[in-house]
């Protein structure tokens, strides 16, 4: 079993009852991470599929490849890394190293030029895989610090706050992109729209936000103290812990069942975040402006959802909150799969009736599709916060690194499955919507498995 200095810091002892500067510093880290996610889903992936690859269906297949390979890599490495960190103690030095690599990889996407004129598609996919891998590592490190960052009994609150901050940051980021880079005839800095510099600069800006969000975490957030073990002893302890993992999880069946459930439904949720922009661009034919407006709306929905769902979590508990959110996502996806410019939930319309005479989202089906995507995004943001809070309540603080390594693995060990299934379904049917059916299946299986978990926590009461 992993032994760590985490046992020297319990959440209740390490933090006062109210949110303090170290806790806020932990939450602010999400302010740079979520803009990176929305940059990929709303700006870069649609650009990559439509302009770099040149075909949305083939582009969706390339996006599926990137997600599949990233999932394989993270699944093979995240558990060992988490167990090793429990043996070493401190997380911040690792965050510095992984963030440096992530920033360099993200900024390199500037060279993804139209039609493969810059980096070859294979190189771009490799960069995307590396970005996703090191993003997963930083996510695991950040999550493992939740227990020492939160006040006693306020993990759901702080987890929800971090999502709200990140969503708000991403919201402002996309507003800036829309007003400064996409809408003007001459974008800011005189960027050339013919070579898509106004879109290619966005990953560089996201990389700068990653750096900015890391500073408060590194300066003020709490960290686990070093264990002063040698590297040999640390690796030996990590392998010993992983070797006895099956027996260890057998002693904590609810944590094991939750990790299994999360492994399934997180795969579907990750696919939603990666493929949403590509789906909207391909099925509904939305423009770059409409995709940015979608992203802005999604971030507003995510911030709102995280805020209210965190409070629902404190009232009824993380498990029941997750069940509500997963059920809502399944329903929204069922309708999305049956909606296109000339039909709503498989019901054909008389042409493509207009909702209003405007430049964006003019059709009735555009409005329906938009509302469904916003609803699903709001539910997804709450899922992240409640999942972290539920695992933190089910796992001992002394093994936070290993459990959140497993948590990261549970989100990545089958992360190749949804992209692979989406790729197969898309290729077989030549339909982007049919390619999303496997996502519905994964969410439904995850929901069924979650129902077997018996949470140990009582609903948390918000501090006055």
N, C-alpha and C positions, 0 to 999 in steps of 0.2 A: 504494500500500500504506500502511496506517495506520502512522504513526510515533507513538510514545507514550513517556512517561516510564516505562512499565512495563519498558522495556529496562534501566532503571537499577536495577531491583530484580528479581533472579531469586529463585525460591522457595528455592533452597539457600542463597543468601547472605542473604536477608532474614530467615530464621527458623532457630533452632537446631534440633538434632536432636530434641529433646523438645518436647512441647506446652507452650507458654508462655502468659502472660496474653493477649497479642494474639490468639493462635490460639483460646483459649477464648472470648474476647469475640466473635470471629467466629461460633463455634459456638452461643453463647448466643442469638444473634439469632433462630435458628429457634424458640426457646422462646416467642416471641410470635406467630410467623407460623403455625405449625401449629395452635394453638388457634383461630385465625380460620378455617382451612380446615375443621376438624371442627365448629366452630360452624355453618358454612353447611350442611355435608352432613348432620349428625346432628340439629341443632336447628332451624335457620331454614328450610331448604328443605322438610322435611316439614310444618312449621307453615304455611309459605307456600302449599304445594300443597293441603293438606287444609282449612285454616281461612281463609286470606285469599282464595284462589281458590275454594275450596269443593268441589273435585273433583280426585281424584288424577290421573286421566288428563289432564284439562285443565291441571292444575297442572304435570304433567310436560312438557307442551307449552310452558308459559310458562318453565319452567326451561331448556328447550332453546333458547328464544329468547334468554334472557340469555346463555347460554354462546356461542351463535352470534355475537351482536353483539360481545361482548367479544373473541372470537377475531379477528373482522375488524379491530377497532380496534388490537389489539396487533400483528397481522401487518403492518399498514401503518406502524407507528411504531417498533417495538422495534429493527429493524436500524439505522435511522438514529441512534437514541439511543445504541446501543452503539458505533457508529463515532464519533459525536461525543464520547463519553466518552473514547475512546482519544486523541482529539486534545486534550482538556482536561486529562486526567490524573486529578484528584481525583474520588472517588465520594461521599464523605461528605456534602457539601453537597446533592447531589441526593437522597440518602437522606432527609435531613431534610425537604426539600420534598415528596417523594412520600409519605413516611409521614404528614405533616401532613394531606394530602388524603385518604389512605386512612383515617386515624382518624376524620375528620369524616364521611366517607361511611358507614363501618360504624356509627358511633354513631347516625346518622340512621335506621337500620332500626328503632329503637324506635317510630317512628311508623307502622310497618306493622301496622295494626289489623285485627281479624277482619272478614271480609266486605267489605273495602274501605272501612271506616268512617273510616280515617285517610288515609294517602297512597293515591292511585289506583294500581292495579296497574301502569300504564305508568310511573309515577314510581318505584315500587319496582324494577321491572326496570331502569330507567335507573341507579339507585343501585347495583344489583348489577353492572351492566356497568362502571361507573366503578370500583367496588371491585376487580373482577377485573383491570381494566386496570392500575391503580396497584399492585396486588399483584404483577402480572407485572413491572412496572418494578423494584420493590424486589427481587424475586427475581433479576432479571438483574444488578442492581448487586451484590447479595450474592454471587452465583455468580462474578462477575468478580474478586472479591477473594480467591477460594480460592487462587490460585497464590501470592500473597504472604502468605496467612494460614498455610499449611501448612508443616510441616517438610519438608526434602528427602525425597522418596519417600514421603510420608505423606498424600497428598491423599485417597486412599480412606478412610483411617482418620479424618481430620478431617471429611470429608464425612459418613461414617457416624455419627460422634459428634454432629454437628449434628442429624441426623434423630432420633437417640436422645433427645437433650435436648428437642427439640420434641415428640416423641411423649409423653415423660414429662410435660412441662408440660401438654399437652392432656389426658392421662389424669387428672391431678389436677384440671384445670379441669372436666371432665365429672363427676368424683366430687363436686365441690362443687355443681355444678348439680343433680345427683340428690338429694343429701342436704339441701341448703339451699333449693332452689326447687321441685322436683317432688314429692318424697315427703311433705313436711309438709302438713298440712291448711291451715295458714297459713304461706305462704312467708316467707323472710327479708325484712325490711324491710316486712312487712305488704302485700306486693304482691297485687293483685287477680287471682285466677285466672280469674274470669269474663271479663275483658277480655284475658286471656293476658299480663298484665304480667310474670308469672314466666318466660315464654319470651322476651318482647320485650326484657327487660333483658339477656339474654345477649349480643347484639351490642355493647351498651355496655361490658360487662365485657371482651369480646374486644378492643375498642378500647383499653382501659386496659392490657391485656397487651402490645399492640403498642408502646405508648409505653415500658413498662418494659423490654422486650427491646431497644429501640433504644439505651438509655443506655450499656450496656457497649461496644457496637459503636462508638458515636460517641466514647467516651472513650479506649478502649484499642486497638481493632483498627488494624492497619496500613492505610495508604491509599497510593495512587500519588501521587507528588509532582506539583505543577502544572507544566504545560508552558509557561505564560506566553504562550501563543498568543492572538491576538485572536480575538473571536468570528467575524469574517469568515473568518480563516484556518482556524479550527476547522471551520466549516461547509464551507468549500471542500475541506479535506482529507477530511472525512467523505463528501461526495458523490463525490469522486474515488475514494476507496476502494471505495464501493459500486458505482460505475460500472465498476470493473475487477474486480468480485467474481467473475464467472464465470471469468475467466482466473486469478484468484488461487486459487480452489477447484480449478481444473483442475490446478494445481501441487501440491495437497494432496488427492489423490483419496480417501484413506481418511477424512479429516475430512469431505469432502463427502458420501461415502456414509453415514457415521454420522449426519450431520445430517439426511439424507433419511430414514433409517430411524427416527430419533428423532421426526421430524416426524409420521410415521404412528403409531408405537406410543404416543407421548405423548398424542395425540388420544384414543385409547382409554382410557388411564389417567386422563386428566382427566375424561372422561365417567364413569368408575367412581366417582371421588371425589365428583362432583357429584350423581349420580343414585342412589347406594346407599341412602340413607335414604328417598328417595321410593319406590324399588322395594320395600324391605322393608315400608314402611307400606302400600303399595297391594296388593302380592301376598299378603303374609303377614298383613296386618291388625294389625301390631304396635302396641302402645300407646306413649305418650311415654316411659314407664318402660323398656319393652323397647328402644326406640330409643336411649335414653341408655346402657343397659347394653351395647348393641351398640357404641356409640361408645367406651365405656370399654374394652371388649374389643379393639376395633380398634386403639386407641392402644397397649395393652399388646402386641398382636401386631406393631404397627409398630416399637415400641422394640426388641422382641426380634429381629425380622427384620433391622432395620438393624444391630444389634450383630453378629449372627452372619454375615450376608451380607457385611458389610464385611471380615470376616476371611476368608471364602471368596474374596472379590475379591482380597485380598492373596496368596492361595495360587494361584489358578488364572487371575487376570486379570479385568478388567472385562467383556470381551466374552463370555467363556464364562459368567460369572456372570449377565449379562443374558439370555443364551439360556435358561438354566435357569429364571430367574424368569418370563420371558414365556411359556414353555411351560407352567409351572404355572398362570399366570393364565388361559390359554386353556382348559385342562382344567377349572379351577374354574368358569369362566363357562359352559361347555357344560353342566355339571351344574346350575348355578343356573337357566339358561333352562328346563330341564326339570323344575324342582322347584316345587311349590305346596303348599297345605295338604293336598291329597289325593293327591299323587304325588311320586315321587323319580326324577329323571332319566327322565322320561316314562313311568315304570312306575306304573300306578294302584295305590293302596292301598285296603284295605277301610275306607272312611271316613277319619277323621283320628285314627289311633291315638295315645294319650297316651304320653309318655315318663316322666312323673311327675305327681303330683297337686300341682302348685305354681302360684304366681300368674303366673309368667313362663316363656316358652319351654316350654310344657307338652307340645306335640305332638312326635312323632318328627321330623316335617318341619321344625319350628322349630329343633330341634337341628342337623339336617343343614344347613339354610340358614345358621345361625349359624356353624358350623364352616367352611363354604365361604367366607363373607364374611371371616372372620378370617384364613383362609389367604391369600386374595387380597390383603388389606390388608398382611400381613407381606411378601409378595412385592413389592407396589407400593412400599413404603418403601425396600426395597433397590434397586429400579430407579432411584429418584431419585439415590441416592448413587453408584451405579456409573456412571450416565450422566454425571454431573458429572465424576467422576474420569477416565472414558475421554476425554471431550472435552478436559479439561485436559492430558492426556498427548499428545493428537493435535495440539494447537494451540500456537503459539509464545507465550511470556509477553508479548512486545511487542505482541501483538494480542488480548489476553485480552478486552478490552471488545467488540471487533467480533465475536469468535467466540462469546462468550456472548450478544451481541445476536442473532446468528444462532441460537444455541441457544434463546433465548427465542422467536424467530420460528418455529423448528422445532417448538416446542410450541404455537404459536398460529396459524401461517399457515393451517393446516387445522383449527383448533380449532372452526370453525363446522361442519365436515363431520360429526363424530359427533353433535352435537346435532341438526343438520338431519336426518340419517338416522334418528336415534332418534325424532324428531318425526314423520317420514313413516311409519316402520314402526309406531309406536304408533297413529297415526291410521288407518292402513290396516287394521290387525288388531284394533284396540281391545284390545290386549294389551300390558301393560308389559314382559312378558318377551320377547315377539317384538321389541319395540323395542330390545332389547340385542343382537340378532344382529349388527348392523353393528359393534359394538365388538369382537366376536370376529374378524371379518374384518380390521379394522384392526390388531389385535395380531398376527394371523398374517402379514399383509403386512410389518409392521415387523420381525418375527422373520426372515423370509426375506431382507429387505434387510440386516439386521444381519450375517447369515452371510457377506456379501461383504466385510465390513470386515476389514482386516489391521491389528490393533493394533500400535503401535510400542513400547508399554511392556512390560516384563517384569513378572511378578507382584511386587507390592511386599512386602517383608519388614517385619513389625511391629518397631518399635523396642523394645528390651528395657526 
